[in-house]
Amino acid sequence: MEASDLSPAVQVRNLANGVRTYLVDVPPEALPPVSSRDIERAWYAARRAAIAERWGPPRGFRFRRRNNGSTAQDPKDQWQVLALADPDARCWADAVDATVGMASAYGLSLCLRLLALVDLLARVGWADRVVHLARDGAELHPALLAAAAGVRLTAEAGFDETVFRDHLGRDLVPITA
């Protein structure tokens, strides 16, 4: 059996209204980890896309939540819906789609991890220790990239701040300008 045979299925549909929809066989927290190098590449691809104002289409995600923890599809399975309408988030998703592709569990995980990282950095007080922002871009601490690549996503497709921070470690040497 190939490794790709074990990967959750992702079906992509382009709706008549321009929305690109992803039907995913697993919930966000079951998506696979990615490489920290791919997170870094996605970060810079998203930055280039934002500078070029390539906003991309609105996207919708439907994640299957199995009924009673079963592995078999059941008509009673629940679907968790996530909409990506924010222009910046659409831009970042489009950049991931253009580079790695989002028609696989890996590409979808990469996109959601990038979005979760941006969200986390925007709301935590300790981010200045792991990110150096400048007019010409940002420098990301390798430990930050490793955490974003490997920490499990939450059910809401984000990062749990406590788990993420613990993964980074308390004695992290800050990035200096």
Helices and strands as residue ranges (DSSP letters): H 3-6, E 10-14, E 20-24, G 28-30, H 36-51, E 59-65, G 67-69, E 78-84, H 87-99, H 105-123, G 127-129, E 131-134, E 137-140, H 142-150, H 161-168
